[in-house]
Amino acid sequence: MSTLLIIAILLLGFIVVFQIAKASEYVSVLKGEKKTFEQNNRINGFLLLAFMILGLIGVYWCNELFKGKILGEAASDHGEKIDTMLYITIAITGVVFVITQILLFWFSFKYQYKEGRKAFYYPHNNKLELIWTVIPAIALTVLVGFGLFYWFKITGDAPKEANIVEITGKQFGWIYRYPGKDKVFGKKYYQKIDEGKLNQLGLIWEDKATHDDIVTNEAMYLVVGKPVKLVINSRDVVHDVGLAHFRMKMDAVPGTPTTMWFTPKYTTAQMKEKTGNPEFEYEISCDQMCGKGHYSMKGIVKVVEQAEYLLWLAKQKPNYVMSHPEMEKIPATPAAAKADSTVTAAAATPVSNSN
């Protein structure tokens, strides 16, 4: 409340000062003090030029100061293409911005009021209108075309070897699900959700494909250099999976799964070295206002080597076992034991990073 009051007082003060200044100017004009008016006009013209020069210097300085320091290099293959598109867009719009601002301020200064000067009436020019309509239209069409191309690439079919991770948003956190040895997600139904029985996704236990699905809130684990397809859901309201370091984002809509895929370029450990920040973590943010706790809806992404990923996966308990703790007492079949030993051996085998 106090903050709003301070803002209101400052705003009121600005309005009062502005109105006093304008009233003073009008009084001077009515009294016939043209000299004062013309002098103030020249001062305002020079101030406009100063504002333009300082403003352009400020834009350049801010760009040099913060370039590449907020998010750093794109950490995914698709992110590189997104950055390239962004730089091209900034270059085109930046040139137009600088030219138009210089013309705007210079014309305001050059053609300020002077005694005896009359305004030049220039109502229409077909060639000029054609130029400033067709050229921007072509430029925007090209930019939109590239944007649509990359959008369909990101949301299209992922490579066959891609890992699949399901991420579900809820107020206010993220739930991650990984398919088990069958590489198939089991069925789920929202009316089956039961937090008390550790079934936070509503998995249908009658479907045996759910019995090896791994569900966790800890972090989303990805493999460096290997494509990953995200299947995105929401358990309540509209959320948005924002992966700023990978330059990816996608809405999480209740009842309507969405997908996107990408390939991580650097492990979390490598990014700690590149950024010089030992506390660095890839983050998942909710980029859609989803309620009072929206600000706290943060997730962690761990990008690791293949061996470390398999080792982590082998240590996870399926959600079915966590929901039915009595199943842990049942000895594993020889086939299951053999499969577990295969995963453990694979995890212990070093895997070279393709990047």
C-alpha contacts under 8 A as a table, 3 or more apart, distances in Angstrom:
res1	aa1	res2	aa2	distance
1	M	4	L	5.25
1	M	5	L	6.31
2	S	5	L	5.00
2	S	6	I	6.26
3	T	6	I	5.20
3	T	7	I	6.27
4	L	7	I	5.10
4	L	8	A	6.09
5	L	8	A	5.05
5	L	9	I	6.19
6	I	9	I	5.13
6	I	10	L	6.20
7	I	10	L	5.19
7	I	11	L	6.07
8	A	11	L	5.08
8	A	12	L	6.04
9	I	12	L	5.06
9	I	13	G	6.08
10	L	13	G	5.05
10	L	14	F	6.20
11	L	14	F	5.15
11	L	15	I	6.30
12	L	15	I	5.14
12	L	16	V	6.21
13	G	16	V	5.14
13	G	17	V	6.24
14	F	17	V	5.28
14	F	18	F	6.08
15	I	18	F	5.09
15	I	19	Q	6.07
16	V	19	Q	5.21
16	V	20	I	6.17
17	V	20	I	5.13
17	V	21	A	6.20
18	F	21	A	5.17
18	F	22	K	6.24
19	Q	22	K	5.10
19	Q	23	A	6.00
20	I	23	A	5.06
20	I	24	S	6.08
21	A	24	S	5.14
21	A	25	E	6.30
22	K	25	E	5.06
22	K	26	Y	6.23
23	A	26	Y	5.12
23	A	27	V	6.11
24	S	27	V	5.15
24	S	28	S	6.27
25	E	28	S	5.16
25	E	29	V	6.38
25	E	37	F	7.16
26	Y	29	V	5.11
26	Y	30	L	6.17
27	V	30	L	5.10
27	V	31	K	6.14
28	S	31	K	5.19
28	S	32	G	6.43
28	S	33	E	5.25
28	S	34	K	7.47
28	S	36	T	7.21
28	S	37	F	7.10
29	V	32	G	5.11
29	V	33	E	5.56
29	V	34	K	6.18
29	V	37	F	6.76
30	L	33	E	7.49
33	E	36	T	5.63
33	E	37	F	6.67
34	K	37	F	4.95
34	K	38	E	6.08
35	K	38	E	5.22
35	K	39	Q	6.07
36	T	39	Q	5.12
36	T	40	N	6.14
37	F	40	N	5.20
37	F	41	N	6.09
38	E	41	N	4.86
38	E	42	R	6.28
38	E	113	Y	7.58
38	E	114	K	7.52
39	Q	42	R	5.23
39	Q	43	I	6.36
40	N	43	I	5.03
40	N	44	N	6.13
41	N	44	N	5.11
41	N	45	G	6.20
41	N	112	Q	7.37
41	N	113	Y	7.42
42	R	45	G	4.96
42	R	46	F	6.34
42	R	112	Q	7.81
43	I	46	F	5.24
43	I	47	L	6.14
44	N	47	L	4.94
44	N	48	L	6.15
45	G	48	L	5.11
45	G	49	L	6.57
45	G	108	S	6.94
45	G	109	F	4.72
45	G	112	Q	7.24
46	F	49	L	5.13
46	F	50	A	6.20
46	F	109	F	7.03
47	L	50	A	4.95
47	L	51	F	5.98
48	L	51	F	5.05
48	L	52	M	6.22
48	L	105	F	6.23
48	L	108	S	7.81
48	L	109	F	7.11
49	L	52	M	5.08
49	L	53	I	6.25
49	L	105	F	6.26
49	L	106	W	6.95
49	L	109	F	7.18
50	A	53	I	5.22
50	A	54	L	6.03
51	F	54	L	5.27
51	F	55	G	5.74
52	M	55	G	5.04
52	M	56	L	6.14
52	M	101	Q	7.49
52	M	102	I	7.16
52	M	105	F	6.69
53	I	56	L	5.35
53	I	57	I	6.20
54	L	57	I	5.05
54	L	58	G	5.97
55	G	58	G	4.96
55	G	59	V	6.23
56	L	59	V	5.08
56	L	60	Y	6.29
56	L	98	V	7.76
57	I	60	Y	5.17
57	I	61	W	6.03
58	G	61	W	5.01
58	G	62	C	6.03
59	V	62	C	5.30
59	V	63	N	6.21
60	Y	63	N	5.13
60	Y	64	E	6.28
61	W	64	E	5.20
61	W	65	L	6.00
62	C	65	L	4.97
62	C	66	F	6.06
62	C	67	K	7.98
63	N	66	F	5.55
63	N	67	K	5.42
64	E	67	K	5.45
66	F	69	K	5.28
66	F	70	I	6.59
67	K	70	I	7.40
68	G	71	L	6.43
68	G	72	G	4.61
68	G	73	E	6.73
69	K	72	G	5.32
71	L	74	A	7.77
71	L	244	A	7.30
71	L	245	H	6.12
72	G	245	H	7.63
72	G	275	T	7.72
73	E	245	H	7.72
74	A	77	D	7.76
74	A	79	G	5.15
74	A	80	E	5.61
74	A	83	D	7.28
74	A	245	H	5.86
74	A	246	F	5.65
74	A	247	R	6.66
75	A	79	G	6.56
75	A	80	E	7.74
75	A	245	H	5.76
75	A	246	F	4.93
75	A	247	R	7.90
75	A	264	P	5.91
75	A	265	K	5.26
75	A	266	Y	6.12
76	S	79	G	4.93
76	S	80	E	6.56
76	S	245	H	7.93
76	S	246	F	5.06
76	S	247	R	7.60
76	S	262	F	6.45
76	S	263	T	5.38
76	S	264	P	4.47
76	S	265	K	5.05
76	S	266	Y	7.82
77	D	80	E	5.40
77	D	81	K	7.07
77	D	262	F	6.64
77	D	263	T	5.76
77	D	264	P	6.88
77	D	265	K	6.76
78	H	81	K	5.30
78	H	82	I	6.36
78	H	150	Y	7.99
78	H	154	I	7.22
78	H	246	F	7.61
78	H	247	R	7.54
78	H	262	F	6.08
78	H	263	T	7.39
79	G	82	I	4.92
79	G	83	D	6.12
79	G	246	F	5.34
79	G	247	R	4.80
79	G	248	M	7.04
80	E	83	D	5.15
80	E	84	T	6.28
81	K	84	T	5.02
81	K	85	M	6.25
81	K	150	Y	7.82
82	I	85	M	5.15
82	I	86	L	6.17
82	I	150	Y	7.89
82	I	247	R	6.82
83	D	86	L	4.92
83	D	87	Y	6.15
83	D	247	R	7.91
84	T	87	Y	5.20
84	T	88	I	6.26
85	M	88	I	5.21
85	M	89	T	6.15
85	M	143	L	7.77
85	M	146	F	7.72
85	M	147	G	7.67
86	L	89	T	5.09
86	L	90	I	6.07
87	Y	90	I	5.05
87	Y	91	A	6.01
88	I	91	A	5.08
88	I	92	I	6.25
89	T	92	I	5.31
89	T	93	T	6.05
89	T	143	L	7.33
90	I	93	T	5.24
90	I	94	G	5.42
91	A	94	G	5.01
91	A	95	V	6.19
92	I	95	V	5.48
92	I	96	V	6.50
93	T	96	V	5.08
93	T	97	F	5.92
94	G	97	F	4.94
94	G	98	V	6.17
95	V	98	V	5.31
95	V	99	I	6.24
96	V	99	I	5.27
96	V	100	T	6.03
97	F	100	T	5.34
97	F	101	Q	5.99
98	V	101	Q	5.28
98	V	102	I	6.12
99	I	102	I	5.33
99	I	103	L	6.24
100	T	103	L	5.12
100	T	104	L	5.95
101	Q	104	L	4.95
101	Q	105	F	6.17
102	I	105	F	5.45
102	I	106	W	5.84
103	L	106	W	5.13
103	L	107	F	5.81
104	L	107	F	5.47
104	L	108	S	6.26
105	F	108	S	5.04
105	F	109	F	6.28
106	W	109	F	5.10
106	W	110	K	5.93
107	F	110	K	5.04
107	F	111	Y	5.66
107	F	112	Q	7.94
108	S	111	Y	5.69
108	S	112	Q	5.92
109	F	112	Q	5.50
113	Y	117	R	7.26
114	K	117	R	5.59
125	N	128	L	5.44
125	N	129	E	6.24
126	N	129	E	5.22
126	N	130	L	6.03
127	K	130	L	5.08
127	K	131	I	6.23
128	L	131	I	5.15
128	L	132	W	6.33
129	E	132	W	5.36
129	E	133	T	5.99
130	L	133	T	5.21
130	L	134	V	5.84
131	I	134	V	5.47
131	I	135	I	5.90
132	W	135	I	5.83
132	W	136	P	6.42
133	T	136	P	5.87
133	T	137	A	6.19
134	V	137	A	5.05
134	V	138	I	6.12
135	I	138	I	5.24
135	I	139	A	6.21
136	P	139	A	5.04
136	P	140	L	5.96
137	A	140	L	5.25
137	A	141	T	6.00
138	I	141	T	5.09
138	I	142	V	6.27
139	A	142	V	5.30
139	A	143	L	6.35
140	L	143	L	5.05
140	L	144	V	5.98
141	T	144	V	5.15
141	T	145	G	5.93
142	V	145	G	5.00
142	V	146	F	6.33
143	L	146	F	5.32
143	L	147	G	6.21
144	V	147	G	4.89
144	V	148	L	6.12
145	G	148	L	5.23
145	G	149	F	6.19
146	F	149	F	5.00
146	F	150	Y	6.30
147	G	150	Y	5.37
147	G	151	W	6.03
148	L	151	W	4.89
148	L	152	F	6.14
149	F	152	F	5.45
149	F	153	K	6.23
150	Y	153	K	4.78
150	Y	154	I	6.05
151	W	154	I	5.19
151	W	155	T	6.14
152	F	155	T	5.13
152	F	156	G	5.38
153	K	156	G	5.17
153	K	157	D	7.83
154	I	260	M	5.47
154	I	261	W	5.69
154	I	262	F	6.94
155	T	259	T	5.95
155	T	260	M	4.48
155	T	261	W	6.60
156	G	260	M	7.17
156	G	261	W	7.93
158	A	162	A	6.46
158	A	227	P	7.41
158	A	228	V	7.63
158	A	229	K	6.28
158	A	261	W	6.08
159	P	162	A	5.42
159	P	227	P	6.98
161	E	226	K	7.97
161	E	227	P	7.30
162	A	226	K	6.51
162	A	227	P	4.60
162	A	228	V	4.95
162	A	229	K	6.35
163	N	226	K	7.52
163	N	227	P	6.41
163	N	228	V	4.67
163	N	229	K	6.14
164	I	178	Y	6.87
164	I	179	P	7.43
164	I	228	V	5.71
164	I	229	K	4.82
164	I	230	L	6.04
164	I	231	V	7.36
165	V	176	Y	6.86
165	V	177	R	5.90
165	V	178	Y	5.24
165	V	179	P	7.55
165	V	228	V	7.22
165	V	229	K	6.31
165	V	230	L	5.12
165	V	231	V	6.26
166	E	176	Y	5.67
166	E	177	R	4.96
166	E	178	Y	6.53
166	E	230	L	5.63
166	E	231	V	4.54
166	E	232	I	5.91
166	E	233	N	7.62
167	I	174	W	6.68
167	I	175	I	5.64
167	I	176	Y	4.67
167	I	177	R	6.47
167	I	230	L	6.77
167	I	231	V	6.17
167	I	232	I	5.05
167	I	233	N	6.30
168	T	174	W	5.70
168	T	175	I	5.03
168	T	176	Y	6.49
168	T	232	I	5.82
168	T	233	N	4.53
168	T	234	S	5.06
168	T	235	R	6.62
168	T	252	A	7.38
169	G	172	F	7.42
169	G	173	G	6.06
169	G	174	W	4.78
169	G	175	I	6.42
169	G	232	I	7.99
169	G	233	N	6.35
169	G	234	S	4.60
169	G	235	R	6.07
169	G	236	D	7.77
169	G	239	H	6.25
169	G	240	D	7.92
169	G	252	A	6.76
170	K	173	G	5.42
170	K	174	W	6.19
170	K	175	I	7.72
170	K	234	S	6.09
170	K	235	R	5.26
170	K	236	D	5.95
170	K	237	V	7.41
170	K	239	H	7.78
171	Q	236	D	7.19
171	Q	237	V	7.81
171	Q	290	C	7.37
171	Q	291	G	7.50
171	Q	293	G	7.24
171	Q	294	H	7.68
171	Q	297	M	7.70
172	F	293	G	6.05
172	F	294	H	6.49
172	F	296	S	6.92
172	F	297	M	5.09
173	G	217	N	8.00
173	G	296	S	7.97
173	G	297	M	5.10
173	G	298	K	6.66
173	G	299	G	7.10
174	W	217	N	6.27
174	W	297	M	7.65
174	W	298	K	7.82
174	W	299	G	6.44
175	I	215	V	7.05
175	I	216	T	6.04
175	I	217	N	4.98
176	Y	215	V	5.64
176	Y	216	T	5.33
176	Y	217	N	6.10
176	Y	219	A	7.44
176	Y	220	M	6.33
177	R	213	D	6.75
177	R	214	I	5.46
177	R	215	V	4.43
177	R	216	T	6.53
178	Y	185	F	7.59
178	Y	213	D	5.83
178	Y	214	I	5.08
178	Y	215	V	6.58
179	P	182	D	7.04
179	P	183	K	4.99
179	P	184	V	5.39
179	P	185	F	5.21
179	P	212	D	6.92
179	P	213	D	4.78
179	P	214	I	6.42
180	G	183	K	5.47
180	G	184	V	6.91
180	G	185	F	7.75
180	G	212	D	4.64
180	G	213	D	4.89
180	G	214	I	6.66
180	G	318	P	7.79
181	K	184	V	7.99
181	K	212	D	6.96
182	D	209	A	7.48
182	D	212	D	7.87
184	V	209	A	6.55
185	F	209	A	6.36
185	F	210	T	6.42
185	F	213	D	6.58
186	G	203	L	7.00
186	G	204	I	7.35
186	G	207	D	6.31
186	G	208	K	7.13
186	G	209	A	4.39
186	G	210	T	3.96
186	G	211	H	7.66
186	G	213	D	7.07
187	K	203	L	6.05
187	K	204	I	5.76
187	K	207	D	6.49
187	K	209	A	7.45
187	K	210	T	6.66
188	K	192	K	7.43
188	K	201	L	6.84
188	K	202	G	5.20
188	K	203	L	4.09
188	K	204	I	5.10
189	Y	192	K	5.53
189	Y	193	I	7.33
189	Y	201	L	7.74
189	Y	202	G	5.20
189	Y	203	L	6.38
189	Y	204	I	6.71
190	Y	193	I	5.52
190	Y	201	L	7.08
190	Y	202	G	5.30
190	Y	235	R	7.70
191	Q	202	G	6.61
192	K	199	N	7.58
192	K	201	L	7.76
192	K	202	G	4.19
192	K	203	L	6.59
192	K	204	I	6.92
193	I	199	N	5.60
193	I	200	Q	5.26
193	I	201	L	5.60
193	I	202	G	3.74
193	I	203	L	7.30
194	D	197	K	5.50
194	D	198	L	6.38
194	D	199	N	5.02
194	D	200	Q	5.76
194	D	202	G	6.71
195	E	198	L	4.91
195	E	199	N	5.55
195	E	200	Q	5.10
196	G	199	N	7.50
197	K	323	S	5.55
198	L	319	N	7.55
198	L	322	M	6.92
198	L	323	S	5.34
199	N	202	G	5.46
199	N	203	L	6.46
199	N	319	N	7.37
199	N	323	S	6.61
200	Q	203	L	7.94
201	L	235	R	7.84
203	L	210	T	6.56
204	I	207	D	5.72
204	I	210	T	6.91
205	W	208	K	6.56
205	W	210	T	6.22
205	W	211	H	6.92
205	W	320	Y	7.28
207	D	210	T	5.87
207	D	211	H	7.69
208	K	211	H	5.36
209	A	212	D	6.69
209	A	213	D	7.40
210	T	213	D	5.24
210	T	320	Y	7.03
211	H	318	P	6.59
211	H	319	N	7.10
211	H	320	Y	5.05
211	H	321	V	7.49
212	D	318	P	5.00
212	D	319	N	7.17
212	D	320	Y	6.91
213	D	318	P	5.32
213	D	319	N	6.11
213	D	320	Y	7.45
214	I	316	Q	6.85
214	I	317	K	6.50
214	I	318	P	4.49
214	I	319	N	5.38
215	V	318	P	6.92
215	V	319	N	5.60
216	T	219	A	7.26
218	E	300	I	7.76
219	A	299	G	6.57
219	A	300	I	5.01
219	A	301	V	5.64
219	A	302	K	6.68
220	M	299	G	7.92
220	M	300	I	6.36
220	M	301	V	4.74
220	M	302	K	6.02
221	Y	301	V	5.95
221	Y	302	K	4.76
221	Y	303	V	5.91
221	Y	304	V	7.24
221	Y	309	Y	7.02
222	L	228	V	7.19
222	L	264	P	7.69
222	L	301	V	7.29
222	L	302	K	6.13
222	L	303	V	4.75
222	L	304	V	6.29
222	L	309	Y	7.26
223	V	226	K	5.59
223	V	227	P	7.91
223	V	228	V	7.97
223	V	264	P	7.19
223	V	267	T	7.88
223	V	303	V	5.54
223	V	304	V	5.18
223	V	305	E	5.56
223	V	306	Q	5.57
223	V	309	Y	6.54
224	V	263	T	7.24
224	V	264	P	5.15
224	V	265	K	5.83
224	V	266	Y	5.99
224	V	267	T	5.76
224	V	303	V	5.82
224	V	304	V	5.76
224	V	305	E	5.73
224	V	306	Q	7.25
224	V	353	N	7.23
225	G	263	T	5.87
225	G	264	P	5.61
225	G	265	K	5.60
225	G	266	Y	7.64
225	G	353	N	6.63
225	G	354	S	5.96
225	G	355	N	6.03
226	K	263	T	5.56
226	K	264	P	6.86
227	P	261	W	6.82
227	P	262	F	5.50
227	P	263	T	4.24
227	P	264	P	7.19
228	V	261	W	5.50
228	V	262	F	5.77
228	V	263	T	6.16
229	K	259	T	6.95
229	K	260	M	5.86
229	K	261	W	4.25
229	K	262	F	6.87
230	L	259	T	5.48
230	L	260	M	5.52
230	L	261	W	5.97
231	V	257	P	6.49
231	V	258	T	5.94
231	V	259	T	4.74
231	V	260	M	7.14
232	I	241	V	7.82
232	I	250	M	7.84
232	I	251	D	7.70
232	I	252	A	5.59
232	I	253	V	7.95
232	I	257	P	5.46
232	I	258	T	5.09
232	I	259	T	5.86
233	N	252	A	4.92
233	N	253	V	5.90
233	N	254	P	6.27
233	N	255	G	7.25
233	N	256	T	6.89
233	N	257	P	5.08
233	N	258	T	6.81
234	S	237	V	6.50
234	S	238	V	6.54
234	S	239	H	6.69
234	S	252	A	5.15
234	S	253	V	5.33
234	S	254	P	4.64
234	S	255	G	7.28
235	R	254	P	5.97
236	D	254	P	6.14
237	V	253	V	7.04
237	V	254	P	6.28
237	V	290	C	6.59
238	V	251	D	7.05
238	V	252	A	5.69
238	V	253	V	4.93
238	V	254	P	6.44
238	V	288	Q	7.05
238	V	290	C	6.53
239	H	251	D	5.95
239	H	252	A	4.87
239	H	253	V	6.68
239	H	286	C	5.98
239	H	287	D	6.95
239	H	288	Q	5.21
239	H	289	M	7.24
239	H	290	C	6.12
240	D	249	K	6.85
240	D	250	M	5.58
240	D	251	D	4.10
240	D	252	A	5.08
240	D	285	S	7.63
240	D	286	C	4.92
240	D	287	D	4.96
240	D	288	Q	5.25
241	V	249	K	5.33
241	V	250	M	5.29
241	V	251	D	6.14
241	V	252	A	6.67
241	V	284	I	6.44
241	V	285	S	6.22
241	V	286	C	5.51
241	V	287	D	6.60
242	G	248	M	6.26
242	G	249	K	4.39
242	G	250	M	6.74
242	G	284	I	5.51
242	G	285	S	4.89
242	G	286	C	5.79
242	G	287	D	5.71
243	L	246	F	5.46
243	L	247	R	5.95
243	L	248	M	5.04
243	L	249	K	5.78
243	L	282	Y	7.90
243	L	283	E	6.50
243	L	284	I	5.28
243	L	285	S	6.73
244	A	247	R	4.74
244	A	248	M	6.20
244	A	249	K	7.58
244	A	283	E	7.51
244	A	284	I	7.66
245	H	248	M	7.85
245	H	282	Y	6.71
245	H	283	E	7.62
246	F	264	P	7.42
250	M	258	T	7.37
250	M	259	T	7.64
250	M	260	M	7.42
251	D	258	T	7.22
251	D	288	Q	7.82
252	A	256	T	7.87
252	A	257	P	7.15
252	A	258	T	6.79
253	V	256	T	5.43
253	V	257	P	6.67
253	V	258	T	7.58
254	P	257	P	7.58
264	P	267	T	7.61
264	P	303	V	7.30
265	K	355	N	6.78
266	Y	269	A	7.96
266	Y	270	Q	5.83
266	Y	271	M	6.34
266	Y	303	V	7.17
267	T	270	Q	5.12
267	T	271	M	6.33
267	T	302	K	7.54
267	T	303	V	4.61
267	T	304	V	5.14
267	T	305	E	7.11
268	T	271	M	5.13
268	T	272	K	6.31
268	T	280	F	7.41
268	T	281	E	6.46
268	T	282	Y	7.03
268	T	302	K	6.09
268	T	303	V	5.23
268	T	304	V	6.64
269	A	272	K	5.15
269	A	273	E	6.64
269	A	304	V	7.93
270	Q	273	E	5.20
270	Q	274	K	6.20
271	M	274	K	4.84
271	M	275	T	5.87
271	M	280	F	7.13
272	K	275	T	5.40
272	K	276	G	5.69
272	K	277	N	5.15
272	K	278	P	5.23
272	K	279	E	7.06
272	K	280	F	5.41
272	K	281	E	7.87
273	E	276	G	5.02
273	E	277	N	6.87
273	E	278	P	7.34
274	K	277	N	7.97
275	T	280	F	7.73
277	N	280	F	5.39
281	E	300	I	6.63
281	E	301	V	6.97
281	E	302	K	7.37
282	Y	300	I	5.85
282	Y	301	V	5.02
282	Y	302	K	6.77
283	E	298	K	6.81
283	E	299	G	5.63
283	E	300	I	4.75
283	E	301	V	5.83
284	I	298	K	5.61
284	I	299	G	4.55
284	I	300	I	5.86
284	I	301	V	6.93
285	S	297	M	6.32
285	S	298	K	5.04
285	S	299	G	6.50
286	C	289	M	7.55
286	C	294	H	7.09
286	C	297	M	5.99
286	C	298	K	6.95
289	M	294	H	6.13
290	C	293	G	7.66
290	C	294	H	5.52
291	G	294	H	5.36
292	K	295	Y	7.69
293	G	296	S	5.55
293	G	297	M	6.87
294	H	297	M	5.43
295	Y	298	K	7.84
304	V	308	E	6.17
304	V	309	Y	6.18
305	E	308	E	5.37
305	E	309	Y	6.21
305	E	351	V	7.28
305	E	353	N	7.13
306	Q	309	Y	5.05
306	Q	310	L	6.23
306	Q	347	A	7.48
306	Q	351	V	6.16
307	A	310	L	5.26
307	A	311	L	6.22
307	A	346	A	6.86
307	A	347	A	4.31
307	A	348	A	6.23
307	A	349	T	6.40
307	A	350	P	5.98
307	A	351	V	6.09
308	E	311	L	5.07
308	E	312	W	6.13
308	E	347	A	6.37
309	Y	312	W	5.12
309	Y	313	L	6.06
309	Y	347	A	7.42
310	L	313	L	4.95
310	L	314	A	6.04
310	L	343	V	6.73
310	L	344	T	7.40
310	L	346	A	7.13
310	L	347	A	4.85
311	L	314	A	5.15
311	L	315	K	6.53
311	L	343	V	7.65
311	L	344	T	6.41
311	L	347	A	4.85
311	L	348	A	7.34
312	W	315	K	5.31
312	W	316	Q	6.76
313	L	316	Q	5.40
314	A	340	D	7.34
314	A	343	V	6.61
314	A	344	T	6.62
317	K	321	V	6.52
317	K	322	M	6.71
318	P	321	V	5.41
318	P	322	M	6.51
319	N	322	M	4.98
319	N	323	S	6.03
320	Y	323	S	5.09
320	Y	324	H	5.91
321	V	324	H	4.85
321	V	325	P	5.47
321	V	326	E	7.65
321	V	327	M	5.79
321	V	328	E	6.43
322	M	325	P	5.46
324	H	327	M	5.77
324	H	328	E	7.97
325	P	328	E	5.72
325	P	329	K	7.86
326	E	329	K	5.71
326	E	330	I	7.51
327	M	330	I	5.41
328	E	331	P	7.49
332	A	336	A	5.90
332	A	337	A	6.00
333	T	336	A	5.18
333	T	337	A	6.15
334	P	337	A	5.05
334	P	338	K	6.09
335	A	338	K	5.14
335	A	339	A	6.26
336	A	339	A	5.03
336	A	340	D	6.21
337	A	340	D	5.11
337	A	341	S	6.26
338	K	341	S	5.17
338	K	342	T	6.24
339	A	342	T	5.05
339	A	343	V	6.39
340	D	343	V	5.20
340	D	344	T	6.28
341	S	344	T	5.06
341	S	345	A	6.08
342	T	345	A	5.15
342	T	346	A	6.11
343	V	346	A	5.06
343	V	347	A	6.09
344	T	347	A	5.04
344	T	348	A	6.30
345	A	348	A	5.12
345	A	349	T	6.40
346	A	349	T	5.16
347	A	350	P	7.55
